[in-house]
Amino acid sequence: MNKIWILSSVLLLTACQQQGKSGDTSEIKDTTVTAASQDSDTTAIGRPADSTALPSVFQTMGKVVAVRYADVKFETVLPVVRVMVRNGDRVRRGQLLAEQDARKQANAIEQHQREIEQARLQMQEVIISQGYDPEQMDRVPQRVRHIAEVKSGLLIAQNKLAAARNELNTTRVTAPFDGIVANVTAHAGQLAQTGDVVCRVISPQQMEVEFRVMESDLGRFPIGTDISVVPVADEHALYDAKVTEINPVVDEQGTVMLRARVATPNSLFDGMHVSVNLKTPQP
């Protein structure tokens, strides 16, 4: 009996120890899974979620910014007659974009031109009265010529004509440089006010990417650093860029604003969201 009782006790103790070991293994496994879940949810600006899988890739989001653009505006209060461009049109420097009703300015030019003709006739009479031949102006002394211009009113008429032509030019809005038209707001028939925007002209050859990085990652982006840019709208497009500017201010979130010049912008739009990628060995 004693032997049977001792054998039963040994078997029971062995079973309990095996069950305890099995329970410990289950607890360790659960703890490992929980830790892995927490690590996968911990991300920061510019860092991939799985830093061990891509040890040489640094990524963040940015926005395309046009370096050169101009908001073309009306300079006078007149009705709009024509708007010759639409969003997306390519224009050349000096190309006519919009035109206002300029009949008043055109009439003023014609009137001042007639005044100049009359003034020249009067100028000839003054020159003749001074004993000179108006057909041989090169022989008329400069002093006599100036007196004739003043008395005839020729100088005043010429100044009026120049002012009228300048006012006529303000009714014609032209492109300040080669570029692409955007944000067209003017339309024919509206009464434009001084300062009303016709459209924006953007130079497509000068684009930058604006993006933020954590203060702790700023050392990765010295001036001249090469990065790659991928538009959200086209994940298959890839653009090369180079860091050109670092804003020396850290915001409340601990990030710093950087800018990078895109080498060949091609189809990038102002305001387009992009993925900014830096391939560099991790410290």
C-alpha positions in Angstrom: 0.0 0.0 0.0 2.7 2.4 0.9 4.5 1.8 -2.4 1.3 2.4 -4.4 0.6 5.6 -2.5 4.2 6.9 -3.1 4.0 6.1 -6.8 0.6 7.9 -7.2 2.1 11.0 -5.5 5.1 11.0 -7.8 2.8 10.8 -10.9 0.5 13.5 -9.6 3.5 15.9 -8.9 4.9 15.3 -12.3 1.6 16.1 -14.0 1.3 19.4 -12.1 4.8 20.5 -13.1 4.1 19.8 -16.8 0.9 21.8 -16.6 2.7 24.7 -14.9 5.3 24.8 -17.7 2.6 24.8 -20.3 0.9 27.7 -18.7 4.1 29.7 -18.5 4.7 29.2 -22.2 1.3 30.5 -23.1 1.9 33.7 -21.0 5.2 34.4 -22.7 3.6 34.0 -26.2 0.8 36.4 -25.4 3.3 39.0 -24.1 5.3 38.8 -27.3 2.3 39.3 -29.5 1.2 42.3 -27.5 4.6 44.0 -27.8 4.7 43.4 -31.5 1.3 45.0 -31.9 2.4 48.1 -30.0 5.6 48.5 -32.1 3.6 48.2 -35.4 1.4 51.1 -34.4 4.3 53.4 -33.3 5.2 55.7 -36.3 6.7 59.2 -36.7 7.1 61.8 -39.4 9.5 60.5 -42.0 9.8 57.0 -40.5 8.3 53.8 -42.1 6.1 51.6 -39.9 8.5 48.7 -40.2 11.9 50.2 -39.8 13.6 46.8 -39.8 12.2 45.8 -43.2 13.4 49.0 -44.9 16.5 50.1 -43.0 17.7 52.5 -45.7 14.4 54.3 -46.5 13.2 57.5 -44.9 9.8 58.7 -46.1 7.4 61.6 -45.4 4.7 63.6 -47.1 5.1 66.9 -48.8 3.5 69.4 -51.2 4.6 70.9 -54.5 5.0 74.7 -54.5 5.5 76.8 -57.6 8.6 79.0 -57.3 7.6 81.5 -60.0 4.0 82.6 -60.5 2.1 85.8 -61.0 -1.5 86.8 -60.4 -2.4 88.9 -63.4 -4.9 91.7 -62.5 -7.0 94.4 -64.2 -5.7 97.9 -63.8 -8.8 100.0 -64.5 -12.5 99.9 -63.9 -14.0 98.9 -67.3 -16.3 96.1 -68.7 -14.5 93.0 -69.8 -14.9 92.3 -73.5 -12.9 89.1 -74.0 -11.0 86.5 -72.0 -8.8 84.5 -74.3 -7.5 81.8 -72.0 -8.7 78.8 -70.0 -7.2 76.8 -67.1 -4.3 74.7 -68.3 -3.5 76.8 -71.4 0.2 77.4 -72.1 1.0 81.0 -72.9 4.0 83.0 -74.1 5.3 86.2 -72.6 3.3 89.2 -73.9 0.4 87.0 -75.1 -3.0 88.7 -74.7 -5.0 87.1 -71.9 -8.0 89.4 -71.5 -9.3 92.7 -72.9 -11.6 95.4 -71.6 -13.8 97.8 -73.4 -11.3 100.4 -74.7 -13.5 102.6 -77.0 -13.0 105.6 -74.8 -9.2 105.3 -74.9 -9.2 104.7 -78.6 -11.2 107.9 -79.2 -8.9 109.8 -77.0 -5.9 108.6 -79.0 -7.5 109.8 -82.3 -8.3 113.2 -80.8 -4.8 113.7 -79.5 -3.4 112.7 -82.9 -5.5 115.4 -84.5 -4.3 117.9 -81.9 -0.7 117.0 -82.8 -1.3 117.6 -86.5 -2.8 121.1 -85.7 0.1 121.9 -83.3 2.7 121.0 -86.0 1.0 123.5 -88.4 1.1 126.2 -85.8 4.8 125.3 -85.1 5.6 125.8 -88.7 4.0 129.3 -88.6 6.1 130.2 -85.6 9.3 129.0 -87.3 8.5 131.0 -90.4 7.9 134.1 -88.3 11.4 133.7 -86.9 12.8 133.8 -90.5 13.5 130.1 -90.9 12.3 127.5 -93.4 10.2 124.7 -91.6 11.1 122.3 -94.5 14.8 122.5 -93.3 14.4 121.8 -89.6 18.1 120.8 -89.4 19.0 124.5 -89.9 16.6 125.8 -87.3 18.4 126.6 -84.0 17.4 124.5 -81.1 16.3 127.5 -79.1 13.9 128.6 -81.9 12.6 125.1 -82.3 11.8 124.8 -78.6 10.0 128.1 -78.6 7.9 127.0 -81.6 7.0 123.7 -79.9 5.9 125.5 -76.8 3.8 128.2 -78.5 2.1 125.7 -80.8 1.2 123.4 -78.0 2.9 120.4 -79.7 4.6 119.3 -76.5 1.4 119.2 -74.6 -0.4 117.3 -77.3 2.4 114.7 -77.5 2.2 114.2 -73.7 -1.6 113.7 -73.9 -1.1 111.2 -76.7 1.4 109.2 -74.7 -0.9 109.1 -71.7 -3.8 108.0 -73.8 -1.8 105.1 -75.3 -0.6 104.1 -71.8 -4.2 104.0 -70.6 -5.1 101.9 -73.6 -2.4 99.4 -72.7 -4.0 99.0 -69.2 -7.1 97.6 -70.8 -5.1 94.8 -72.3 -3.9 92.1 -69.9 -0.9 90.1 -71.1 1.2 87.2 -69.8 4.3 88.4 -67.8 6.3 85.3 -68.8 6.0 81.9 -70.4 3.9 79.6 -68.3 0.6 77.8 -67.7 -2.7 79.5 -66.9 -4.5 78.6 -63.7 -7.4 80.0 -61.5 -9.1 81.9 -64.3 -11.8 84.1 -62.6 -12.5 86.8 -65.2 -15.3 86.4 -67.8 -16.7 88.5 -70.6 -19.4 90.9 -69.6 -18.3 91.6 -66.0 -17.4 95.0 -64.8 -13.8 94.6 -63.7 -12.5 96.6 -60.8 -9.0 97.8 -60.3 -7.0 94.9 -58.8 -9.5 92.1 -59.8 -7.5 89.0 -60.7 -7.8 87.7 -64.3 -5.8 84.5 -63.7 -2.6 83.1 -62.4 0.4 82.3 -64.7 2.7 79.6 -63.3 6.1 78.7 -64.6 6.1 74.9 -64.9 9.9 74.7 -65.1 10.4 76.0 -61.5 8.8 73.8 -58.8 9.8 72.9 -55.3 8.6 70.4 -52.7 7.8 71.6 -49.2 7.9 69.0 -46.5 8.5 68.6 -42.7 10.8 66.3 -40.8 11.2 65.7 -37.1 13.9 67.8 -35.3 15.8 64.6 -34.4 15.9 63.7 -38.2 17.1 67.1 -39.4 20.7 65.9 -39.6 19.7 63.6 -42.5 18.8 66.6 -44.7 21.7 69.0 -45.1 21.5 71.5 -48.0 22.2 69.7 -51.2 20.7 66.3 -50.1 19.3 64.3 -52.9 15.7 63.0 -52.5 13.1 61.4 -54.7 9.5 62.6 -55.1 6.5 60.5 -56.0 3.1 62.2 -56.6 0.1 60.7 -54.9 -1.8 61.0 -58.1 0.7 58.8 -60.0 2.7 56.4 -57.9 4.6 55.3 -61.0 6.1 58.7 -61.6 9.4 59.5 -59.9 11.2 62.9 -59.7 14.6 63.8 -58.5 15.0 66.8 -56.2 17.7 68.5 -54.0 17.2 70.2 -50.6 17.7 73.9 -51.1 16.2 75.5 -48.0 15.8 74.8 -44.3 13.6 77.0 -42.2 15.4 77.6 -38.9 12.2 77.2 -36.8 11.0 74.2 -34.9 7.2 74.2 -34.5 5.1 72.9 -31.5 5.1 69.4 -32.9 8.9 69.3 -33.1 9.1 69.5 -36.9 11.2 71.6 -39.3 10.1 72.9 -42.7 12.3 72.1 -45.7 12.2 72.8 -49.4 13.7 70.9 -52.3 14.1 72.0 -55.9 12.7 69.5 -58.4 15.1 68.9 -61.3 12.6 68.3 -64.1 9.0 69.0 -62.9 7.3 68.0 -66.1 3.7 67.2 -65.0 3.8 68.4 -61.4 1.0 70.8 -60.4 1.2 73.6 -57.8 -0.2 72.2 -54.5 0.1 68.6 -55.5 0.7 66.1 -52.6 3.8 63.9 -52.9 5.7 61.3 -51.1 9.3 62.4 -50.2 11.8 59.6 -50.0 15.4 59.7 -48.7 17.6 56.6 -49.3 20.5 56.8 -46.8 22.1 54.4 -44.4 20.5 54.5 -40.9 22.7 55.7 -38.1 
